[in-house]
Amino acid sequence: MVAAPASGFEPRAAAACLPKGLATPASASAPASASRRRRHRRSSFAARLRQPPTSSASLNALRRANTQAKQGSGPANGRAHAQVEPRSPRPRPYPRVWARPPMLRSSCVKYLTFLSNFLFSLLALWALAAGLWGLTVKRSPEGGWGGALPTDPMLGLLLGGLLVSVVTLSGCLGALCKNSCLLRFYCGAVLTCLALEALAGALVVALWGPLQDGLKYTLHVAIVHYRDDPDLCFLLDQVQLGLQCCGAVSYQDWQQNLYFNCSSPGVQACSLPASCCINPREEGALVNTQCGFGVLHLDPDAAGQVVYLQGCWPVLQQWLRGNMRAIGSCAITVAVIQGTELLWAACLLRALAVQKAAKDTEPGPLEGASTTLPTEQS
């Protein structure tokens, strides 16, 4: 029996070397035309696409058959030794795996945001309660909630506590419940507060001279309306006791008040409030409200033994110059705290967005089962 022809021989020469019983007809061994070969390749490629992916064992068997055909050791079945081209396996449709966000870091940011806003919300609720209590106590049956409300300090305390409590509670609930809407509202409110604080600081620096004049005028107005508003009376008494002063520029400024003017017919004519006295308690537990009676009749030397002669405006100017650095440091600290909370809220919003994107891109259980079913059958 004649050995199989080596690779590289023509098909006709290979057929001539075989015995007569095994020789193939000339028409079968003739090469196909170019168009026929192209159609064959297209049909085989389409068939491979329709077939399930080939396993590694089938791929190795095809490679061994191809190697044997190239070396001429394949079975001589009356056909030319066709080279078997192995099919590259398609990748299995595994579900896409996304890297998980840093859960530990997001949890720390979440609880830090909640804790800081919870503390500020407690302070804001306390201010809100104090404002409500002050307005309730000051309410009179005759006047109701009348005229003094627009300039009432308690109303300012009430509105400030309400605003801060709404913002901080939105931050608390947004961080605790992972609510992106509340967190966005919180970020917008904090950003607005930072912008307003920066604008206020710039205006104070640019208009420092007119602000001083306005503060001096405010002291004169407070002296004139001392007896008209209990809150104004309390604030002015605290300023005079804390700064150890009397009046706006001097103690004679109390002549502008109708109750303490020397031409007043009342019992407090030519007198001063008890907060102007050097020792208002006079070694006792209670404040002597009559310690300043008749002081405006005395000369400065005698009056200086009983009350403070210096006005509050020069002392207040000196106090502001001495504590300007501390006031600026407090303002910067508040801005840094607000900026840190804003950064925490932004990081928490980003972590929530990453988690939502990861959940949206993960395939469902039915989709994963349908993609893995043909692989399991193959």
C-alpha positions in Angstrom: 0.0 0.0 0.0 1.4 3.4 -1.1 2.1 5.9 1.7 0.0 9.0 1.9 1.4 12.0 0.1 3.2 14.7 2.0 1.7 18.1 2.6 2.3 20.5 -0.3 1.6 18.0 -3.1 -1.0 18.7 -5.7 -4.4 16.8 -5.4 -3.9 15.1 -8.8 -0.5 13.9 -8.0 -1.7 12.5 -4.7 -4.5 10.7 -6.5 -2.1 9.2 -9.1 0.1 7.6 -6.3 -2.9 5.8 -4.8 -4.0 2.3 -5.9 -6.8 2.1 -8.5 -9.4 1.1 -6.0 -8.7 4.0 -3.8 -8.2 6.6 -6.5 -10.6 9.5 -6.5 -12.2 10.8 -9.7 -10.7 13.9 -11.3 -13.8 15.9 -10.8 -13.8 15.4 -7.0 -10.2 16.3 -6.6 -10.4 19.4 -8.7 -10.1 22.7 -6.8 -13.3 24.6 -6.2 -13.8 27.9 -7.8 -13.2 31.1 -5.9 -16.9 32.0 -5.6 -17.7 28.5 -4.3 -15.0 28.7 -1.7 -16.3 32.0 -0.5 -19.9 30.7 -0.2 -18.5 27.7 1.7 -16.7 30.0 4.1 -19.7 32.2 4.7 -22.0 29.2 5.4 -19.5 27.6 7.7 -19.0 30.9 9.6 -22.8 31.3 10.0 -23.1 27.7 11.2 -20.4 28.3 13.8 -22.2 31.4 15.0 -25.4 29.4 15.4 -23.6 26.7 17.3 -23.0 26.8 21.1 -19.5 27.7 22.2 -17.0 24.9 22.0 -15.6 23.5 25.2 -11.9 23.2 25.9 -12.0 19.4 25.4 -13.5 19.7 21.9 -11.1 22.4 21.1 -8.1 20.2 22.0 -9.5 17.3 19.9 -9.9 19.5 16.9 -6.3 20.7 17.3 -5.0 17.2 17.5 -7.0 16.2 14.3 -5.6 19.2 12.5 -2.1 18.4 13.5 -2.5 14.8 12.3 -3.9 15.9 9.0 -0.9 18.3 8.5 1.6 15.5 9.3 -0.2 13.0 7.0 -1.1 10.5 9.7 -4.9 10.9 9.4 -7.2 8.1 8.0 -7.1 7.7 4.2 -10.8 7.5 3.5 -10.6 8.4 -0.2 -10.7 12.1 0.4 -7.9 14.7 0.6 -6.7 15.4 4.0 -8.7 18.5 4.9 -7.2 20.8 7.5 -9.6 21.3 10.4 -9.6 24.9 11.6 -10.4 25.1 15.4 -13.1 27.5 16.4 -12.2 30.0 19.0 -14.6 29.7 21.9 -16.8 32.7 22.6 -16.6 34.1 26.1 -19.2 32.9 28.4 -21.8 35.6 29.2 -20.9 36.1 32.8 -22.7 39.0 34.6 -20.8 42.2 34.9 -19.3 42.7 38.3 -18.9 46.2 39.6 -16.5 47.2 42.3 -18.4 48.0 45.4 -18.2 51.6 46.8 -16.2 52.2 49.9 -19.0 51.3 52.4 -16.9 51.9 55.5 -16.0 55.4 54.4 -19.6 56.3 53.4 -20.8 55.0 56.8 -18.4 57.1 58.7 -19.4 60.2 56.7 -23.1 59.4 57.2 -22.8 59.2 61.0 -20.5 62.2 61.2 -23.1 64.3 59.2 -25.9 63.0 61.3 -24.1 63.7 64.6 -23.0 67.3 63.8 -26.4 68.3 62.4 -28.1 66.7 65.4 -26.1 68.8 67.8 -26.8 72.0 65.9 -30.5 71.1 65.6 -30.7 70.8 69.4 -29.3 74.3 69.7 -31.7 75.6 67.1 -34.7 74.0 68.8 -33.6 75.5 72.1 -33.5 79.0 70.5 -36.9 78.4 68.9 -38.4 77.4 72.2 -36.8 80.4 73.9 -38.2 82.7 71.3 -41.7 81.2 71.6 -41.5 81.5 75.4 -40.4 85.1 75.2 -43.2 86.1 72.8 -45.8 84.2 75.0 -44.7 85.8 78.2 -44.6 89.3 76.7 -48.1 89.0 75.2 -50.5 91.3 76.9 -54.3 91.0 76.9 -54.8 94.5 75.6 -52.3 94.7 72.8 -52.2 91.1 71.7 -49.4 90.5 69.3 -49.3 94.1 68.2 -46.8 96.8 67.3 -43.5 95.7 68.9 -43.3 92.4 67.0 -41.4 93.7 63.9 -38.4 94.9 66.0 -38.7 92.4 68.8 -35.4 90.5 69.6 -37.5 87.5 70.6 -39.0 87.4 67.1 -35.5 87.3 65.6 -34.5 84.5 67.9 -37.6 82.6 66.9 -37.1 83.0 63.2 -33.4 82.2 63.4 -34.0 79.1 65.4 -36.8 78.0 63.0 -34.5 78.4 60.0 -31.5 76.7 61.5 -33.6 73.8 62.8 -35.2 73.2 59.4 -31.8 73.0 57.7 -30.1 70.9 60.3 -33.0 68.5 60.6 -33.0 68.0 56.8 -29.3 67.1 57.1 -30.0 64.7 59.9 -32.8 62.9 58.2 -31.1 62.9 54.8 -28.0 61.3 56.2 -29.8 58.8 58.4 -32.4 57.7 55.8 -30.0 58.1 52.8 -32.5 60.5 51.1 -30.8 62.3 48.2 -33.6 65.0 48.0 -33.1 66.1 51.6 -29.3 66.0 51.2 -29.5 68.2 48.1 -31.8 70.7 49.9 -29.3 70.7 52.8 -26.3 71.3 50.5 -28.1 74.2 48.8 -29.1 75.8 52.2 -25.6 75.6 53.6 -24.1 76.9 50.4 -26.5 79.9 50.5 -25.6 80.6 54.1 -21.9 80.5 53.2 -22.5 83.0 50.4 -24.5 85.3 52.7 -21.8 85.2 55.4 -19.1 86.0 52.9 -21.1 88.9 51.6 -21.8 90.2 55.1 -18.1 90.0 56.0 -17.1 91.9 52.8 -19.7 94.6 53.6 -18.5 94.9 57.2 -14.9 95.4 56.0 -15.9 97.9 53.2 -18.4 99.9 55.3 -16.7 99.8 58.7 -16.9 103.6 59.2 -20.6 104.0 58.4 -21.3 100.9 60.6 -19.7 102.6 63.6 -21.8 105.7 63.1 -24.9 103.5 62.9 -24.0 101.7 66.1 -23.5 105.0 67.9 -26.9 106.2 66.6 -28.5 102.9 67.8 -27.2 103.5 71.3 -28.8 107.0 71.4 -32.1 105.5 70.1 -32.0 102.8 72.7 -31.6 105.4 75.5 -34.6 107.4 74.2 -36.9 104.3 74.1 -35.5 102.7 77.2 -38.8 102.4 79.0 -40.8 101.6 75.9 -39.6 98.0 75.3 -38.7 95.5 78.1 -36.3 93.6 75.8 -34.5 96.8 74.9 -34.4 97.8 78.5 -32.8 94.4 79.4 -30.2 94.6 76.6 -29.1 98.1 77.4 -28.8 97.2 81.1 -26.6 94.2 80.3 -24.4 96.4 78.0 -23.9 99.0 80.7 -23.2 96.4 83.4 -20.8 94.4 81.2 -18.9 97.4 79.9 -19.2 99.4 83.1 -20.4 102.5 81.3 -23.4 104.9 81.3 -25.1 106.5 78.3 -23.8 106.6 74.8 -21.0 109.2 75.0 -21.4 110.3 78.7 -23.9 109.8 81.5 -25.6 113.1 80.5 -27.1 111.4 77.5 -29.9 110.1 79.7 -31.3 113.6 79.7 -32.8 112.6 76.2 -35.1 110.1 77.9 -38.5 111.5 78.9 -38.5 109.6 82.2 -35.0 110.6 83.4 -35.0 114.2 82.1 -34.8 116.8 84.8 -37.9 118.6 83.4 -39.9 115.4 83.8 -42.7 115.5 86.4 -42.1 111.9 87.4 -40.2 110.6 90.4 -37.3 109.4 88.2 -36.5 113.0 87.0 -32.8 113.8 87.0 -32.1 110.1 87.8 -30.2 107.3 86.1 -31.0 103.5 85.7 -29.6 101.2 88.3 -27.3 99.6 85.6 -25.3 102.9 85.7 -24.4 102.5 89.4 -20.9 101.4 90.4 -22.4 99.2 93.1 -26.0 98.6 92.4 -26.5 95.9 95.0 -24.8 97.9 97.8 -23.6 94.8 99.6 -27.1 93.2 99.4 -28.6 90.3 97.5 -31.2 92.5 95.6 -30.5 95.4 93.2 -31.2 98.8 94.6 -33.2 100.4 91.8 -33.0 103.8 93.4 -29.2 104.0 93.6 -29.1 106.5 90.7 -31.8 108.9 91.9 -30.9 112.6 91.7 -27.4 111.9 90.2 -27.9 114.3 87.3 -28.2 117.2 89.8 -24.8 116.4 91.2 -21.5 117.7 89.9 -19.2 115.3 88.0 -16.9 114.6 91.0 -19.8 113.7 93.3 -21.6 111.8 90.6 -18.4 109.8 89.8 -18.6 108.3 93.3 -22.0 106.8 92.6 -22.3 106.0 88.8 -20.0 105.5 85.8 -19.3 108.8 84.0 -17.9 107.3 80.8 -20.2 106.6 77.9 -20.6 103.1 76.4 -19.6 104.0 72.8 -15.9 104.7 73.5 -15.7 101.6 75.6 -17.5 99.6 72.9 -15.0 100.8 70.3 -12.1 99.8 72.4 -13.6 96.4 73.1 -14.2 95.8 69.3 -10.6 96.8 68.5 -9.2 94.5 71.2 -11.4 91.5 70.2 -11.3 91.9 66.5 -9.0 88.9 66.1 -11.2 86.7 68.3 -14.4 87.8 66.4 -12.7 87.0 63.0 -11.5 83.6 64.3 -15.0 82.7 65.5 -16.5 83.7 62.1 -13.8 81.6 60.2 -14.5 78.7 62.5 -18.2 78.8 61.8 -17.5 79.0 58.1 -15.1 76.0 58.3 -17.6 73.9 60.2 -20.3 74.7 57.6 -17.9 74.0 54.7 -16.9 70.6 56.3 -20.6 69.6 56.7 -21.2 70.6 53.1 -18.3 68.4 52.0 -19.6 65.5 54.0 -23.0 65.8 52.5 -21.5 66.0 49.0 -19.5 62.9 49.6 -22.6 61.1 50.9 -24.5 62.1 47.8 -21.8 60.8 45.6 -21.7 57.4 47.4 -25.5 57.1 47.1 -25.2 57.9 43.3 -22.6 55.2 42.9 -24.7 52.6 44.8 -27.7 53.4 42.7 -25.7 53.1 39.4 -24.3 49.7 40.6 -27.8 48.4 41.3 -29.2 49.6 38.0 -26.4 47.9 36.0 -26.6 44.5 37.7 -28.7 42.0 35.7 -31.7 40.4 37.2 -32.0 36.7 38.1 -34.1 35.9 35.0 -31.6 37.6 32.7 -28.7 35.8 34.3 -30.4 32.4 34.0 -31.3 33.0 30.3 -27.7 33.9 29.5 -26.1 30.9 31.2 -28.6 28.3 29.9 -27.0 27.6 26.5 -23.5 27.2 28.1 -24.9 24.6 30.5 -26.5 22.7 27.6 -23.3 22.6 25.7 
